Amino acid sequence: MNMQANTATQTRQPDADPSTLDQFANELNKVRERTMKKVGKADAKYIRTLIRIQRLSDISGRILMVLGFIHPAYWVVGVIALATAKILDNMEIGHNVLHGQYDWMNDPNINSRKFEWDNAGDSASWKRYHNHEHHTYTNIIGKDRDFGYGLLRLSSDTRWKPKNLWQFFTYIALCLNFQWGIAYHEVAGERIFMGKRKKTSNLPITREQLKYAFFNKAARQLFKDYVFFPLICFPVFFQVLAGNFLANMIRDIWTNTIIFCGHFTENIHTFKASECENESQGQWYHRQILGSSNLEGGRLFHIMTGHLSCQMEHHLFPDVPARHYPEMAKEVRAICGKYNIPYNSAGFFKQYFSVVKRILRYSFPDKQSTPVQPA
């Protein structure tokens, strides 16, 4: 399997010996096995405690926003508390529950089949294109629609278009409206409203069902945040409306930034579909490592990122309860070092500026690039 790195320097990752990658996979599997033996009551207690904290933060934030008429400081603290609740709901709770990390609990509410999160995106739609498509075809050009979200050119493998000249501003718009980008992603990919209808589709539901799910979830979210809660606090309608809007924006900026830092730093690799056919497990693991980046920080930072600060470990083991990722990362890093496989981990600001650099770098055409055509 050939691995092509699309960085500003256009370096190339050397081919890895299949037998070596088999050994690499065996060692990673042992890390997973050791971790899964630890999964149990402590993990169930952790997620239930976190859900209680999230709900308390949500309720406290909404009450404090109403009390903003007493002093503006109450409103500010309320917005921060509500934004924190939304971040926890989407990142450490929703994202991880929807990956099936807690299905073993057999809890009727904390499972990937029934959980619905607090954002405009329908969870069933997200699971289809994220859990299956993105995690299976990570960074394969033409198969992983999460690579650039159909909006940004982030590799020489995709053809440059004049619209890419202002893609940094497109990125800012996506950052401020990330929940809507998430909600619209599958709808856009299936060309429900715009573009020529796809000749073939793997969509397991009808186009009408997808359209209904999109509008239904979006309408419920808009009603909750911008009609119901402001109306029940009618004397302070506008301050609650503004607080909800700002809390959503804070959540969107944070989640977008963390996700981009895990996927689009300067040194991540992209792949051709033909290079990834009939992958062994070791080759698949190798691709996940080369296509992801980690962020370094303390325990609270990891929790607020949904442990997507350990993006490489999440891509390797998406169904392992995420709170174990920081410990697993130590072992994964050592194994990568043993097999001379790059392990891209750095502080938040270094990784974020690397993302910005990549977005700006590919805003302009490459004189010596051979675009990869979608599979």
N, C-alpha and C positions, 0 to 999 in steps of 0.2 A: 504494500500500500504506500503510495507516494504521498508525502505530506508537504504541502506548499505553504510557506509562511508569507503572508501579505503584510509586511511592515513597511515603514517609510524607507528602509534600506533594501527591501526586496530580497531578504536572505532566504535560504531554503533549508528546511529541516531534513537531515539525512534519513534515508530509509532505515527502518529498524528491522533487525533479523526476526523472522516469525517465531523461531524457537525461543529467542530472548524475550519476546513479548508474551509468549506462553508462560514463562517463568514469572514475568512481571504480573500477569493476571493472577497466577496462583498466589502470589504474595498479597495482592490486593484482596483477593477472596478471603484469605485468612484474616485480614483486618476486619472485613465485614462480619465474618463468622464470630470473631471474638467480641465484637461490639453487640451483635444481636443477642448473644448470650446474656448480656447485661440489661437488655431491654425488659422492662416489667413495671412493677408498682411505682417506682420512682418517676418513670416517664409519664404514667397516667396521672400521678399527683401533680407533676410539673404542668402538663397541658391544662388540667382543670383549674389549677391555681392561676395560671396565666389568663384563662378565660374570665375568671372572677375579677382579676385586676383590670382587664380590658373593659369589662362592663362597668366597673366602678369608675374608671376613668371617663367613660362615655357619659354616664349619668352625672358625674361631678362637673364635667365640662359644660353640659347643657344647662345645669342649674347656675353655674357661675356666670355664663354668658347672660342669662336673664338678670342676674344681680349687677350687671354692668351699669345699670342706671344709678346705683349707689356710688360706685367709683369705677372709672375705666379699667383699673388694674384687675378687677374681677373678670371683666370681659376678656382681657388679654390672657389671663391664666386659664380661663374657660376654653378659649380657642386652642391653646397649647394642649390642654388635657384632652379635648375632643380629637385633635389631630393625632395625638399619641395613641388614643384608642383605635382610630382608624388604621394607623400604621401597624399596630399589634394585630388587629383583626386581619389585615391583608397579608402581612409578612410572616410573622412567627406562628400565627394560628391558621388562617385560611390557606395560604400557599402550601404549608406543610401537611395540613389535614387533607387537602385535595390531592396530594401526592400519595395518599394512602398510608402515611407514616404511623397513623394511630388506628387503623382498621382492626388490628389485632385485639383492641380493647372491647370490641363488639358493643360499643356505646351507641345507642340509637341516634344521638345528635352529633357525636364527634367521629364522623366517618366520611370517606370520600364520596359516598353515594348520595348523601342527603345535604351535606353542608353547603350553605349559600353565604357568600361574603358580602361585606358592606362596600361595594363599589358597583359601577354601572355595568360591568361585564358579567354575563351569564356564566356561572361556574361550569356547567356542562360543556359549553362552547370552549371555554378556556382549557378544560381537561383534554379535549380532542386535539387542539392544535398545539398546546404546550406539552402536556404529559407525553403524548404519543409522538407528534411530529417533531417538536424541537428536541426532545430528549433522545429520540431515535436517530435523527438526521442532523445532529448538532454541527452547524457551520458548513454543511454541504450546500454549495451554491445551487440554487434552483429547487432545493427540497426543504430547506429550513427557512420558512418565511419569517422567523424571528430575527434572522440576520439582516438588520437594517429596517425591518418592519415594512418593507415595500416603499419606504420613504427616503431612506438615506443610502448613499453609496459609500461603503466602508471597506472596499477591497478593489484591487485592479481586476478581479475576476468578473466584476459587473460593469457593463458598458456605461461610459460617462454620457450624461445628458445635460443640456444647458441648465435645467432646473437645479442641478447639483451645485451650481455656483452659490446659491443662497441656502444650501441645506443646513447651515449652522442655525439659521433662523427657523427652519423647519424643525430642527432638534429642540429649540427653545419652546416652540409651540407644542410639540409632543410632550415635552417635560411638564408643561403647565396643565396639560389635559390628558395625562397618561391613562387615567381610568377609562376615558372614552376611546383612546387608541386600543386598549385591551378589549373593550366591548366590541369595537368595529372590526377587529383584526380578521376573524374568520369570515365575517360577512364580506369584507373586502376581498379576501382570498377566493371566495366562491363567486365573486362578481355579482352579488345579489342586486345591487342598485346601479352600478356603473360598470362599463366595459363589456366586451363580447363574452357571451356565456361560454363557460368551459365545456369542451367536448366530452371530457371524462372527469369524474369526481368520485372521491372516496367518502363523501359526506354520508353518514349512516342515517340521517333523517332527511325529510324533504326540504326543499328550498323555502317553502311556505312556513314550515315549522321553525326553521332557523330564523326567518324574518320575524315571526311572532315572538320567539324567545328573546331576540334582540330588543324589540320595541317594548315588550312586557317588562323586562328587567330595567331598562332605561327609564321607563315611565314610573315604575315603583321607586326607583332611587331618586329621581327628580321630585316626586311628590313628597317623599319622606323628608328630604333635606331642605326643600325650598317652598313647600306648601304646608305640610302637616305641622312640623315643629315650630315654624314661625307663626302659624295661625293660633296654635294653642297658647302662645305667649304674645297675643295680639298687641298689648300696649307697647311691647318692645319688638314688634314684628321685624323691623329692618335691622336692628342690631343682631338678632338671632339669625336672620337671613344672611347677613354679611359674615357672621361668625362661622356658619356652616360652610359658606363658600370658601372662606380663607382656610378652614381646617382641611377641606378637600384638596385645596391647592397645595398646602404644606405636605400632605400625604402623597400627592402625585409627584411633586418635585423630589421628595426623598426616595420613593420607590423607583422612579425612573433613574435617578442618579446611581443607586445601588445596583440595579440591574445592568445598566450600561457599564459600570465599573467591573462587573463580573464577566462581561461578554465582549466588550469592544475596546479593550486597551490596545496599545500600539503593537504589542508582540503576539497577539493571538493569531492562530492559523485558520485558514479556510481550506476546503477540500473539494475535489471534483467527484461527482457521483460515480464515475467509472473507477476511481481509485478506492472506493469504499464498498465495492461489491464483494459479497461473500466474506465479510470481515470475520476474523476470529475474535474471541472475547478480548484477547490482549490488544488487538488492533483497535477495537472499539474503545477500550479503556484509554489507549494512547491518544486517540482522537479527542476524547473528552478532556484530557489533561491539556492538550495543545490548544483547545478551543475555548479555554476558560481562564479566569484570573481570580485571585483571592485578595481580600482586604485584611489588614492586620489591625487588631484592636482588642479592647477588654471585653468582659462578659456582657455588660450592658449594651455595648456597641453591637456585639454579635446578635443579641436578642432583638434589638431594634431593626436589624437588617433581615430578620427572619433566618439568621445564620446563612444567608446568601453571601455573606462576607467570606464563607468557605465554599465558593462556587464550584471549585474543582471537586471537592468531596461530595457536593450535592449532585453534580453530574455523574459521578461514579456510582453513588449510592442514593438515588432519589427517594427510595422507600424507607431508609433508615431514619429514625427520629432525629431531627436536625440538631438537637442540643448536644449530640455526641460528636458533631463535626469537628469542633476545635481540637479535641483529643485525637480524633482520627487523622487530622491534618498533620500532626507531628509524625505519625507513622508513614503516611502517604508521601510526605516530603522526603523522608529518609529513603524510602523505596525508590522514588524518582531519582534521587541522587545516586543511588547504587547502580541504576541502569542508565545513567547519563541522560535522563529525560528532563527537559526544562520545567521548572515549577515556578510559575509566575505569581509571586506574592509580594505586596508592598503596602505602604500606608495609604490612607484614603486620598490625600491630596495628590500624591504622586500618581496614583492610578487614575484619578479623575482628570488631571491635566493631560495624561496620556490619551484618555478618551477624546478630549477636546482636540488634541493634536491630530488624532486619527480622522475625526470628522472634517477638520479643516484640510488635512492632507488630501483626502479623496473628494474634496469639492472641485478639484481641478483635474483635467484629463491627464493621463499618463502617456508620455510619448512612446514608451517602450512597454506597452502592456498588451497582452493577448486575452481578451475577455473570455470567460468560461460561459458557454451557453447553458441556460437552464435545462435540466434533464427532462 
